[in-house]
Amino acid sequence: MIARRLSARSLRGESARYERPSSDREAAILLAATQIFGSRGYRGARTADIAAQARVTERTLFRYFPTKEKLYRRVMFPALLAATMPRELNETGKLFATDSESFADWHRRVLTLRTAAARGAASQFRLMLSTLLTDEELRRRVLPIWKGNVWKHALETVQRFQKRGKLRTDLAPEAIARGIISLNLGYIIARALLAPDAAWDDELEIGRTVELLLHGVAK
């Protein structure tokens, strides 16, 4: 569908255009498309329904986006960019822990940032998850980008804390990194998609999640 042309450059290009629509009509189309693609997937979404939700004619929609695939690219690529090259984690000093920072502080900060990002773009987050779960070819194309950014940096951070004696060295850094990512993703999905309006104390619950990773549940 879109995987043939997937690259870090194309992700950034479509994301920049998504963030700066050319008109109010285009902005309305993008918002409606994000919500409908996110809830129905690519095949289940109809351009007529997207146009109706955006309060434009289907003819107007096609003036902005000549094909359904072009519209899908525009709304999907920012979600993939956020997953594979998270801006808030790649800024200087935000991904790599400082020498004075504990592992718990680093993990808490990363989870807080990623949860806030997912909640702020819940429709895109849902769209990204549903697409990656159902589109094997897209997953194959996305994986190298994700490995070069999120996975690579997660491993480096784990190894850094192992060298400081703050994490177990009898466990492979890959196993620890997988544990962090899996636990974080579970919390983010619950908070952003399953229970977005629940009266959680995020600071408290994130702290408990970090504690769970560090010390487990055994008495």
N, CA, C and O of each residue as an XYZ file, in Angstrom:
876
protein
N       0.815     -1.207      0.000
C       0.000      0.000      0.000
C       0.850      1.260      0.000
O       0.761      2.069     -0.923
N       1.695      1.435      1.055
C       2.560      2.608      1.083
C       4.009      2.222      1.352
O       4.896      3.073      1.295
N       4.260      0.940      1.646
C       5.566      0.527      2.146
C       6.689      0.710      1.134
O       7.841      0.893      1.528
N       6.385      0.666     -0.161
C       7.449      0.752     -1.161
C       8.230      2.054     -1.048
O       9.424      2.088     -1.346
N       7.576      3.111     -0.626
C       8.218      4.420     -0.625
C       8.530      4.911      0.786
O       8.699      6.110      1.006
N       8.605      4.005      1.718
C       8.810      4.392      3.104
C      10.290      4.624      3.397
O      11.129      3.770      3.110
N      10.602      5.784      3.970
C      11.968      6.116      4.380
C      11.877      7.192      5.442
O      10.829      7.810      5.630
N      12.999      7.414      6.143
C      13.023      8.475      7.150
C      12.713      9.831      6.507
O      12.029     10.663      7.102
N      13.215     10.042      5.302
C      12.979     11.312      4.611
C      11.505     11.496      4.265
O      10.951     12.580      4.451
N      10.866     10.433      3.759
C       9.454     10.551      3.409
C       8.586     10.722      4.653
O       7.581     11.432      4.613
N       8.960     10.085      5.744
C       8.219     10.271      6.990
C       8.270     11.722      7.439
O       7.252     12.304      7.814
N       9.461     12.298      7.396
C       9.608     13.690      7.829
C       8.854     14.639      6.901
O       8.230     15.595      7.362
N       8.910     14.376      5.597
C       8.257     15.262      4.646
C       6.753     15.284      4.817
O       6.150     16.355      4.882
N       6.140     14.110      4.891
C       4.689     14.048      5.058
C       4.277     14.601      6.420
O       3.220     15.221      6.544
N       5.100     14.381      7.438
C       4.780     14.879      8.776
C       4.792     16.401      8.818
O       3.937     17.014      9.457
N       5.754     17.007      8.141
C       5.812     18.468      8.093
C       4.580     19.035      7.402
O       4.035     20.049      7.837
N       4.139     18.385      6.326
C       2.941     18.849      5.631
C       1.688     18.625      6.466
O       0.751     19.420      6.404
N       1.667     17.549      7.246
C       0.521     17.280      8.117
C       0.386     18.377      9.168
O      -0.722     18.810      9.487
N       1.513     18.821      9.698
C       1.497     19.829     10.759
C       1.200     21.224     10.240
O       0.864     22.116     11.019
N       1.323     21.428      8.910
C       1.088     22.759      8.348
C       0.130     22.663      7.154
O       0.544     22.865      6.013
N      -1.151     22.355      7.413
C      -2.114     22.269      6.312
C      -2.245     23.616      5.603
O      -2.061     24.675      6.203
N      -2.567     23.546      4.317
C      -2.598     24.753      3.494
C      -3.844     25.592      3.709
O      -3.869     26.759      3.318
N      -4.885     25.026      4.323
C      -6.128     25.757      4.525
C      -6.918     25.111      5.656
O      -6.575     24.025      6.123
N      -7.975     25.788      6.091
C      -8.842     25.216      7.122
C      -9.535     23.955      6.616
O      -9.760     23.017      7.380
N      -9.873     23.936      5.322
C     -10.507     22.752      4.757
C      -9.572     21.549      4.787
O      -9.976     20.442      5.143
N      -8.322     21.779      4.409
C      -7.367     20.670      4.449
C      -7.169     20.185      5.878
O      -7.069     18.981      6.117
N      -7.112     21.107      6.824
C      -6.954     20.723      8.228
C      -8.134     19.870      8.686
O      -7.953     18.888      9.407
N      -9.344     20.247      8.264
C     -10.534     19.480      8.649
C     -10.503     18.086      8.022
O     -10.882     17.107      8.666
N     -10.058     17.993      6.779
C      -9.956     16.690      6.109
C      -8.948     15.807      6.822
O      -9.202     14.621      7.034
N      -7.802     16.374      7.196
C      -6.770     15.590      7.880
C      -7.251     15.089      9.234
O      -6.985     13.946      9.608
N      -7.963     15.945      9.972
C      -8.476     15.534     11.276
C      -9.485     14.402     11.125
O      -9.426     13.407     11.848
N     -10.409     14.558     10.183
C     -11.407     13.512      9.964
C     -10.756     12.216      9.489
O     -11.134     11.131      9.931
N      -9.778     12.328      8.589
C      -9.105     11.136      8.073
C      -8.345     10.416      9.177
O      -8.365      9.187      9.242
N      -7.683     11.156     10.036
C      -6.952     10.545     11.149
C      -7.903      9.743     12.030
O      -7.589      8.620     12.423
N      -9.053     10.313     12.339
C     -10.010      9.638     13.214
C     -10.633      8.420     12.543
O     -10.773      7.369     13.169
N     -11.005      8.555     11.282
C     -11.692      7.451     10.606
C     -10.732      6.332     10.223
O     -11.059      5.158     10.396
N      -9.562      6.670      9.708
C      -8.568      5.632      9.445
C      -8.199      4.919     10.738
O      -8.017      3.702     10.751
N      -8.088      5.676     11.824
C      -7.712      5.088     13.104
C      -8.744      4.117     13.636
O      -8.389      3.126     14.274
N     -10.017      4.382     13.386
C     -11.065      3.509     13.917
C     -11.446      2.383     12.953
O     -11.900      1.327     13.394
N     -11.266      2.593     11.632
C     -11.728      1.598     10.654
C     -10.602      0.941      9.861
O     -10.828     -0.063      9.186
N      -9.398      1.494      9.933
C      -8.319      0.982      9.115
C      -8.400      1.514      7.702
O      -9.359      2.194      7.339
N      -7.382      1.200      6.896
C      -7.331      1.732      5.528
C      -8.479      1.191      4.680
O      -9.165      1.955      4.001
N      -8.684     -0.104      4.719
C      -9.692     -0.698      3.849
C     -11.112     -0.355      4.282
O     -12.006     -0.228      3.445
N     -11.318     -0.208      5.578
C     -12.673      0.074      6.066
C     -13.086      1.532      5.959
O     -14.273      1.846      6.041
N     -12.125      2.425      5.777
C     -12.436      3.856      5.695
C     -12.892      4.221      4.288
O     -12.296      3.783      3.304
N     -13.954      5.025      4.193
C     -14.459      5.491      2.905
C     -14.209      6.991      2.785
O     -14.455      7.744      3.727
N     -13.721      7.418      1.629
C     -13.463      8.853      1.442
C     -14.741      9.669      1.558
O     -14.699     10.826      1.976
N     -15.876      9.082      1.195
C     -17.145      9.801      1.327
C     -17.432     10.109      2.792
O     -17.922     11.190      3.116
N     -17.127      9.158      3.682
C     -17.359      9.378      5.114
C     -16.376     10.402      5.671
O     -16.744     11.217      6.517
N     -15.129     10.366      5.205
C     -14.140     11.348      5.648
C     -14.573     12.749      5.225
O     -14.504     13.689      6.016
N     -15.015     12.885      3.982
C     -15.479     14.183      3.486
C     -16.668     14.677      4.296
O     -16.737     15.852      4.654
N     -17.602     13.778      4.585
C     -18.793     14.178      5.340
C     -18.425     14.655      6.737
O     -18.957     15.656      7.218
N     -17.513     13.936      7.388
C     -17.105     14.348      8.736
C     -16.351     15.669      8.709
O     -16.449     16.463      9.645
N     -15.601     15.908      7.637
C     -14.861     17.162      7.501
C     -15.756     18.302      7.002
O     -15.318     19.450      6.931
N     -17.001     17.986      6.660
C     -17.971     18.956      6.157
C     -17.511     19.603      4.846
O     -17.621     20.812      4.646
N     -16.992     18.741      3.966
C     -16.654     19.168      2.612
C     -17.231     18.119      1.658
O     -17.625     17.036      2.091
N     -17.282     18.431      0.392
C     -17.719     17.444     -0.585
C     -16.578     16.483     -0.874
O     -15.412     16.803     -0.643
N     -16.918     15.301     -1.382
C     -15.877     14.351     -1.755
C     -15.023     14.916     -2.892
O     -13.827     14.639     -2.979
N     -15.648     15.703     -3.753
C     -14.904     16.341     -4.842
C     -13.844     17.289     -4.291
O     -12.725     17.345     -4.802
N     -14.204     18.036     -3.244
C     -13.227     18.927     -2.608
C     -12.095     18.122     -1.987
O     -10.929     18.498     -2.105
N     -12.430     17.017     -1.327
C     -11.398     16.165     -0.729
C     -10.389     15.729     -1.779
O      -9.184     15.768     -1.534
N     -10.871     15.315     -2.949
C      -9.966     14.823     -3.983
C      -9.159     15.945     -4.650
O      -8.153     15.670     -5.305
N      -9.584     17.192     -4.493
C      -8.747     18.293     -4.974
C      -7.503     18.421     -4.108
O      -6.429     18.761     -4.604
N      -7.644     18.153     -2.832
C      -6.490     18.204     -1.924
C      -5.676     16.911     -1.992
O      -4.446     16.935     -1.956
N      -6.384     15.783     -2.090
C      -5.727     14.466     -2.078
C      -6.323     13.637     -3.213
O      -7.411     13.079     -3.067
N      -5.624     13.553     -4.339
C      -6.176     12.903     -5.537
C      -6.541     11.430     -5.340
O      -7.392     10.907     -6.060
N      -5.912     10.758     -4.377
C      -6.232      9.357     -4.124
C      -6.359      9.110     -2.625
O      -5.852      9.877     -1.807
N      -7.034      8.043     -2.292
C      -7.166      7.635     -0.897
C      -5.801      7.339     -0.291
O      -5.547      7.640      0.875
N      -4.918      6.740     -1.104
C      -3.583      6.401     -0.598
C      -2.793      7.644     -0.223
O      -2.088      7.648      0.786
N      -2.902      8.707     -1.027
C      -2.168      9.941     -0.707
C      -2.670     10.550      0.607
O      -1.880     11.061      1.401
N      -3.961     10.493      0.826
C      -4.511     10.985      2.087
C      -4.034     10.118      3.249
O      -3.694     10.629      4.316
N      -4.012      8.817      3.037
C      -3.555      7.895      4.080
C      -2.095      8.141      4.441
O      -1.733      8.154      5.618
N      -1.263      8.336      3.428
C       0.143      8.646      3.674
C       0.280      9.877      4.558
O       1.079      9.904      5.495
N      -0.513     10.896      4.242
C      -0.386     12.150      4.971
C      -0.694     11.995      6.455
O      -0.046     12.622      7.293
N      -1.680     11.162      6.784
C      -2.042     11.018      8.196
C      -1.275      9.889      8.878
O      -1.085      9.911     10.094
N      -0.832      8.898      8.096
C      -0.153      7.749      8.687
C       1.306      8.045      8.989
O       1.819      7.632     10.029
N       1.971      8.746      8.104
C       3.412      8.944      8.258
C       3.788      9.708      9.527
O       4.792      9.356     10.146
N       3.048     10.731      9.950
C       3.401     11.364     11.228
C       3.326     10.404     12.402
O       4.128     10.493     13.331
N       2.346      9.467     12.366
C       2.242      8.475     13.435
C       3.447      7.547     13.436
O       3.971      7.208     14.497
N       3.890      7.134     12.248
C       5.071      6.285     12.151
C       6.326      7.036     12.579
O       7.208      6.467     13.223
N       6.402      8.309     12.221
C       7.558      9.112     12.625
C       7.653      9.193     14.135
O       8.736      9.055     14.704
N       6.510      9.420     14.792
C       6.499      9.511     16.252
C       6.924      8.201     16.901
O       7.528      8.199     17.974
N       6.602      7.078     16.241
C       6.950      5.764     16.803
C       8.402      5.400     16.552
O       9.042      4.787     17.406
N       8.935      5.771     15.385
C      10.269      5.317     15.008
C      11.370      6.329     15.289
O      12.532      5.956     15.447
N      11.012      7.609     15.352
C      11.992      8.660     15.637
C      11.368      9.688     16.569
O      11.171     10.838     16.174
N      11.051      9.291     17.809
C      10.327     10.187     18.710
C      11.112     11.461     19.001
O      12.214     11.421     19.548
N      10.523     12.583     18.625
C      11.196     13.867     18.743
C      11.585     14.189     20.182
O      12.696     14.645     20.453
N      10.646     13.943     21.101
C      10.896     14.349     22.480
C      11.957     13.496     23.158
O      12.500     13.895     24.189
N      12.268     12.309     22.590
C      13.289     11.462     23.190
C      14.639     11.606     22.510
O      15.656     11.200     23.072
N      14.670     12.172     21.317
C      15.924     12.315     20.606
C      16.565     13.687     20.773
O      17.679     13.917     20.303
N      15.863     14.592     21.439
C      16.461     15.888     21.722
C      17.637     15.701     22.680
O      17.620     14.802     23.520
N      18.640     16.537     22.554
C      19.845     16.425     23.386
C      19.484     16.396     24.859
O      18.743     17.247     25.350
N      20.012     15.416     25.547
C      19.826     15.341     26.989
C      18.545     14.668     27.424
O      18.337     14.481     28.622
N      17.667     14.292     26.488
C      16.406     13.714     26.902
C      16.376     12.198     26.808
O      15.669     11.545     27.576
N      17.120     11.638     25.896
C      17.137     10.183     25.796
C      18.206      9.589     26.687
O      17.945      8.662     27.453
N      19.425     10.131     26.583
C      20.518      9.583     27.365
C      20.543     10.196     28.756
O      20.462     11.414     28.919
N      20.655      9.341     29.737
C      20.665      9.818     31.107
C      21.960     10.553     31.423
O      23.025     10.198     30.918
N      21.863     11.559     32.247
C      23.058     12.259     32.694
C      23.750     11.411     33.748
O      23.169     10.467     34.284
N      24.999     11.756     34.039
C      25.762     10.952     34.995
C      25.148     10.975     36.391
O      25.358     10.055     37.182
N      24.393     12.020     36.691
C      23.817     12.126     38.028
C      22.415     11.532     38.114
O      21.825     11.498     39.194
N      21.878     11.063     36.990
C      20.508     10.583     36.972
C      20.459      9.094     37.267
O      21.304      8.328     36.804
N      19.459      8.693     38.044
C      19.268      7.276     38.335
C      18.478      6.629     37.207
O      17.839      7.312     36.407
N      18.530      5.293     37.154
C      17.751      4.586     36.155
C      16.266      4.840     36.357
O      15.531      5.026     35.387
N      15.818      4.851     37.610
C      14.398      5.084     37.888
C      13.961      6.451     37.367
O      12.886      6.583     36.783
N      14.801      7.471     37.582
C      14.460      8.815     37.093
C      14.392      8.833     35.573
O      13.486      9.440     35.002
N      15.349      8.167     34.906
C      15.350      8.119     33.442
C      14.110      7.408     32.918
O      13.431      7.906     32.020
N      13.820      6.247     33.482
C      12.661      5.470     33.025
C      11.370      6.248     33.257
O      10.494      6.271     32.393
N      11.253      6.876     34.403
C      10.047      7.651     34.716
C       9.860      8.796     33.721
O       8.741      9.068     33.283
N      10.941      9.455     33.371
C      10.862     10.585     32.445
C      10.483     10.135     31.036
O       9.657     10.761     30.373
N      11.097      9.042     30.591
C      10.782      8.514     29.264
C       9.310      8.106     29.180
O       8.627      8.446     28.214
N       8.823      7.382     30.180
C       7.435      6.928     30.162
C       6.464      8.103     30.245
O       5.412      8.091     29.606
N       6.813      9.101     31.022
C       5.964     10.295     31.128
C       5.864     11.011     29.785
O       4.775     11.404     29.366
N       7.004     11.180     29.111
C       7.015     11.854     27.814
C       6.225     11.079     26.767
O       5.432     11.665     26.030
N       6.433      9.774     26.698
C       5.766      8.970     25.684
C       4.265      8.858     25.944
O       3.474      8.825     25.001
N       3.867      8.798     27.215
C       2.443      8.749     27.538
C       1.762     10.046     27.140
O       0.675     10.031     26.563
N       2.397     11.165     27.446
C       1.824     12.471     27.089
C       1.704     12.608     25.577
O       0.704     13.124     25.079
N       2.714     12.153     24.846
C       2.681     12.240     23.387
C       1.552     11.390     22.816
O       0.841     11.832     21.913
N       1.379     10.170     23.334
C       0.318      9.277     22.837
C      -1.063      9.818     23.175
O      -1.979      9.724     22.358
N      -1.225     10.378     24.355
C      -2.527     10.925     24.729
C      -2.859     12.162     23.911
O      -4.021     12.416     23.597
N      -1.834     12.925     23.567
C      -2.057     14.130     22.778
C      -2.380     13.849     21.323
O      -2.903     14.716     20.624
N      -2.072     12.645     20.861
C      -2.357     12.262     19.474
C      -2.940     10.849     19.467
O      -2.428      9.962     18.784
N      -4.011     10.648     20.230
C      -4.559      9.309     20.430
C      -5.041      8.686     19.122
O      -4.849      7.490     18.903
N      -5.663      9.478     18.254
C      -6.167      8.930     16.988
C      -5.022      8.423     16.123
O      -5.118      7.354     15.520
N      -3.930      9.200     16.061
C      -2.766      8.766     15.286
C      -2.120      7.546     15.919
O      -1.683      6.634     15.217
N      -2.060      7.529     17.236
C      -1.464      6.399     17.942
C      -2.265      5.124     17.653
O      -1.684      4.070     17.392
N      -3.589      5.221     17.699
C      -4.445      4.081     17.377
C      -4.245      3.641     15.928
O      -4.178      2.447     15.635
N      -4.153      4.609     15.033
C      -3.944      4.317     13.620
C      -2.625      3.582     13.404
O      -2.571      2.594     12.671
N      -1.573      4.063     14.041
C      -0.268      3.440     13.892
C      -0.279      1.999     14.402
O       0.243      1.106     13.735
N      -0.864      1.765     15.567
C      -0.898      0.418     16.132
C      -1.706     -0.536     15.254
O      -1.255     -1.641     14.952
N      -2.894     -0.108     14.848
C      -3.746     -0.993     14.060
C      -3.107     -1.333     12.723
O      -3.233     -2.458     12.240
N      -2.417     -0.361     12.121
C      -1.791     -0.616     10.825
C      -0.607     -1.567     10.962
O      -0.462     -2.494     10.165
N       0.234     -1.347     11.958
C       1.397     -2.210     12.132
C       0.994     -3.641     12.485
O       1.720     -4.584     12.170
N      -0.143     -3.806     13.129
C      -0.605     -5.143     13.487
C      -1.160     -5.908     12.290
O      -1.186     -7.138     12.292
N      -1.600     -5.182     11.276
C      -2.271     -5.847     10.161
C      -1.506     -5.785      8.841
O      -1.842     -6.514      7.907
N      -0.493     -4.937      8.741
C       0.221     -4.758      7.478
C       1.652     -5.275      7.634
O       2.534     -4.559      8.109
N       1.865     -6.510      7.232
C       3.178     -7.144      7.428
C       4.277     -6.448      6.629
O       5.394     -6.282      7.119
N       3.961     -6.042      5.401
C       4.960     -5.372      4.570
C       5.381     -4.040      5.168
O       6.559     -3.686      5.132
N       4.433     -3.305      5.713
C       4.758     -2.033      6.347
C       5.628     -2.255      7.582
O       6.581     -1.512      7.815
N       5.299     -3.274      8.369
C       6.121     -3.596      9.536
C       7.565     -3.853      9.121
O       8.503     -3.394      9.773
N       7.727     -4.582      8.044
C       9.079     -4.909      7.574
C       9.851     -3.654      7.199
O      11.055     -3.579      7.441
N       9.186     -2.673      6.618
C       9.837     -1.433      6.220
C      10.115     -0.516      7.410
O      11.118      0.198      7.441
N       9.215     -0.551      8.382
C       9.355      0.319      9.544
C      10.452     -0.167     10.488
O      11.129      0.638     11.127
N      10.626     -1.487     10.572
C      11.530     -2.064     11.566
C      12.951     -1.500     11.522
O      13.481     -1.157     12.579
N      13.602     -1.386     10.351
C      14.967     -0.827     10.352
C      15.028      0.620     10.867
O      15.990      1.002     11.533
N      14.012      1.410     10.561
C      13.988      2.800     11.046
C      13.860      2.808     12.567
O      14.550      3.561     13.254
N      12.964      1.956     13.086
C      12.769      1.878     14.534
C      14.029      1.359     15.227
O      14.418      1.868     16.278
N      14.663      0.348     14.635
C      15.880     -0.199     15.235
C      17.001      0.837     15.285
O      17.768      0.877     16.247
N      17.098      1.668     14.257
C      18.159      2.667     14.206
C      17.950      3.844     15.132
O      18.861      4.644     15.346
N      16.770      3.949     15.675
C      16.484      5.075     16.562
C      16.117      4.596     17.965
O      16.940      4.659     18.879
N      14.896      4.123     18.138
C      14.425      3.753     19.473
C      15.225      2.595     20.070
O      15.739      2.698     21.184
N      15.329      1.478     19.312
C      15.985      0.287     19.865
C      17.467      0.524     20.137
O      17.968      0.150     21.198
N      18.160      1.134     19.205
C      19.587      1.397     19.351
C      19.858      2.235     20.602
O      20.752      1.920     21.388
N      19.087      3.290     20.778
C      19.312      4.174     21.915
C      18.894      3.531     23.237
O      19.514      3.770     24.273
N      17.842      2.716     23.197
C      17.436      2.013     24.414
C      18.538      1.061     24.876
O      18.848      1.000     26.066
N      19.124      0.326     23.944
C      20.228     -0.577     24.288
C      21.419      0.181     24.858
O      22.000     -0.236     25.859
N      21.783      1.288     24.227
C      22.926      2.074     24.696
C      22.691      2.598     26.108
O      23.610      2.629     26.925
N      21.475      3.004     26.386
C      21.163      3.515     27.719
C      21.221      2.401     28.758
O      21.768      2.592     29.844
N      20.657      1.232     28.426
C      20.725      0.098     29.350
C      22.174     -0.277     29.623
O      22.549     -0.492     30.776
N      22.983     -0.357     28.592
C      24.397     -0.709     28.761
C      25.125      0.328     29.620
O      26.008     -0.014     30.407
N      24.753      1.568     29.463
C      25.380      2.629     30.266
C      25.088      2.429     31.746
O      25.978      2.569     32.585
N      23.831      2.100     32.066
C      23.485      1.878     33.471
C      24.085      0.574     33.992
O      24.406      0.472     35.176
N      24.239     -0.416     33.129
C      24.916     -1.646     33.559
C      26.366     -1.360     33.928
O      26.863     -1.880     34.927
N      27.042     -0.549     33.144
C      28.431     -0.203     33.427
C      28.566      0.582     34.719
O      29.597      0.514     35.387
N      27.540      1.319     35.068
C      27.563      2.072     36.329
C      27.233      1.196     37.529
O      27.351      1.630     38.675
N      26.818     -0.048     37.258
C      26.440     -0.939     38.342
C      25.034     -0.708     38.841
O      24.702     -1.109     39.956
N      24.193     -0.067     38.035
C      22.827      0.241     38.448
C      21.805     -0.772     37.949
O      20.669     -0.796     38.421
N      22.206     -1.606     36.996
C      21.325     -2.650     36.484
C      22.075     -3.975     36.474
O      23.304     -3.997     36.413
N      21.347     -5.059     36.531
C      21.956     -6.387     36.540
C      22.764     -6.613     35.272
O      22.332     -6.289     34.166
N      23.936     -7.172     35.463
C      24.779     -7.490     34.308
C      24.683     -8.964     33.910
O      25.252     -9.376     32.900
N      23.960     -9.757     34.710
C      23.766    -11.153     34.328
C      22.631    -11.306     33.321
O      22.412    -12.389     32.779
N      21.920    -10.226     33.079
C      20.884    -10.207     32.053
C      21.414     -9.495     30.816
O      22.099     -8.478     30.931
N      21.108    -10.009     29.658
C      21.518     -9.349     28.420
C      20.830     -8.001     28.313
O      19.655     -7.878     28.658
N      21.545     -6.985     27.838
C      20.915     -5.670     27.686
C      19.686     -5.719     26.793
O      18.745     -4.949     26.985
N      19.689     -6.627     25.812
C      18.514     -6.757     24.938
C      17.278     -7.188     25.726
O      16.173     -6.710     25.468
N      17.471     -8.098     26.696
C      16.348     -8.568     27.502
C      15.785     -7.430     28.358
O      14.570     -7.287     28.495
N      16.675     -6.629     28.927
C      16.225     -5.500     29.750
C      15.518     -4.468     28.884
O      14.465     -3.955     29.264
N      16.087     -4.161     27.723
C      15.472     -3.174     26.829
C      14.092     -3.632     26.382
O      13.159     -2.831     26.334
N      13.951     -4.928     26.051
C      12.638     -5.452     25.668
C      11.644     -5.317     26.817
O      10.479     -4.980     26.604
N      12.111     -5.581     28.032
C      11.234     -5.452     29.189
C      10.751     -4.028     29.371
O       9.571     -3.800     29.640
N      11.654     -3.068     29.227
C      11.280     -1.660     29.361
C      10.249     -1.272     28.306
O       9.221     -0.673     28.620
N      10.534     -1.618     27.055
C       9.651     -1.227     25.959
C       8.285     -1.893     26.094
O       7.261     -1.248     25.869
N       8.256     -3.167     26.455
C       6.988     -3.880     26.587
C       6.142     -3.310     27.718
O       4.942     -3.090     27.558
N       6.774     -3.075     28.853
C       6.037     -2.532     29.996
C       5.526     -1.127     29.687
O       4.383     -0.793     30.000
N       6.371     -0.315     29.077
C       5.964      1.044     28.741
C       4.810      1.051     27.745
O       3.846      1.800     27.901
N       4.921      0.201     26.709
C       3.876      0.173     25.692
C       2.540     -0.255     26.293
O       1.495      0.288     25.938
N       2.575     -1.226     27.199
C       1.346     -1.650     27.854
C       0.702     -0.511     28.621
O      -0.512     -0.316     28.553
N       1.514      0.243     29.353
C       0.965      1.366     30.117
C       0.404      2.434     29.181
O      -0.676      2.972     29.422
N       1.139      2.738     28.115
C       0.722      3.794     27.185
C      -0.576      3.422     26.492
O      -1.462      4.266     26.356
N      -0.710      2.162     26.046
C      -1.949      1.729     25.395
C      -3.123      1.857     26.360
O      -4.186      2.354     25.989
N      -2.929      1.409     27.592
C      -4.002      1.507     28.577
C      -4.399      2.953     28.823
O      -5.585      3.273     28.907
N      -3.403      3.827     28.939
C      -3.688      5.221     29.308
C      -4.232      6.036     28.148
O      -5.136      6.851     28.331
N      -3.688      5.823     26.954
C      -4.083      6.645     25.815
C      -5.318      6.118     25.091
O      -6.091      6.899     24.536
N      -5.510      4.780     25.091
C      -6.581      4.204     24.279
C      -7.670      3.512     25.095
O      -8.857      3.708     24.835
N      -7.278      2.714     26.071
C      -8.268      1.919     26.785
C      -8.970      2.693     27.894
O     -10.165      2.505     28.122
N      -8.243      3.554     28.576
C      -8.839      4.291     29.697
C      -8.392      5.749     29.696
O      -7.830      6.223     30.684
N      -8.636      6.473     28.587
C      -8.140      7.853     28.504
C      -8.778      8.806     29.506
O      -8.180      9.817     29.872
N     -10.009      8.482     29.958
C     -10.714      9.385     30.869
C     -10.727      8.889     32.310
O     -11.387      9.474     33.168
N      -9.999      7.813     32.571
C      -9.963      7.277     33.935
C      -9.257      8.260     34.870
O      -8.343      8.984     34.475
N      -9.705      8.259     36.092
C      -9.158      9.200     37.081
C      -7.878      8.642     37.689
O      -7.789      8.411     38.895
N      -6.885      8.433     36.818
C      -5.600      7.949     37.289
C      -4.746      9.113     37.738
O      -4.851     10.223     37.216
N      -3.908      8.844     38.705
C      -2.834      9.774     39.066
C      -1.615      9.313     38.272
O      -0.902      8.402     38.691
N      -1.378      9.951     37.116
C      -0.328      9.469     36.219
C       1.042      9.446     36.874
O       1.810      8.504     36.680
N       1.346     10.464     37.636
C       2.663     10.498     38.288
C       2.826      9.300     39.218
O       3.879      8.662     39.246
N       1.776      9.002     39.978
C       1.821      7.871     40.903
C       1.891      6.545     40.149
O       2.691      5.676     40.492
N       1.053      6.390     39.120
C       1.005      5.125     38.389
C       2.281      4.877     37.582
O       2.739      3.740     37.474
N       2.843      5.921     37.026
C       4.111      5.763     36.299
C       5.215      5.370     37.271
O       6.062      4.535     36.956
N       5.201      5.977     38.452
C       6.173      5.599     39.478
C       6.042      4.137     39.868
O       7.046      3.456     40.082
N       4.821      3.654     39.962
C       4.601      2.251     40.295
C       5.065      1.330     39.173
O       5.584      0.243     39.428
N       4.876      1.767     37.935
C       5.324      0.974     36.796
C       6.837      0.843     36.788
O       7.375     -0.232     36.525
N       7.514      1.934     37.075
C       8.975      1.906     37.152
C       9.421      0.998     38.292
O      10.365      0.222     38.141
N       8.744      1.096     39.427
C       9.069      0.248     40.575
C       8.867     -1.230     40.234
O       9.653     -2.083     40.647
N       7.819     -1.521     39.486
C       7.544     -2.897     39.084
C       8.673     -3.457     38.241
O       9.075     -4.606     38.422
N       9.193     -2.648     37.313
C      10.300     -3.119     36.485
C      11.544     -3.365     37.320
O      12.235     -4.365     37.126
N      11.828     -2.479     38.228
C      13.051     -2.572     39.010
C      13.028     -3.709     40.021
O      14.050     -4.356     40.248
N      11.867     -3.960     40.634
C      11.843     -4.884     41.777
C      10.882     -6.067     41.596
O      10.840     -6.950     42.452
N      10.115     -6.104     40.507
C       9.227     -7.222     40.288
C       8.049     -7.231     41.243
O       7.755     -6.229     41.896
N       7.379     -8.368     41.318
C       6.177     -8.478     42.169
C       6.332     -9.523     43.272
O       5.452     -9.657     44.122
N       7.438    -10.263     43.267
C       7.628    -11.282     44.312
C       7.826    -10.614     45.658
O       8.409     -9.533     45.745
N       7.335    -11.268     46.717
C       7.471    -10.713     48.056
C       8.897    -10.829     48.523
O       9.217    -10.413     49.637
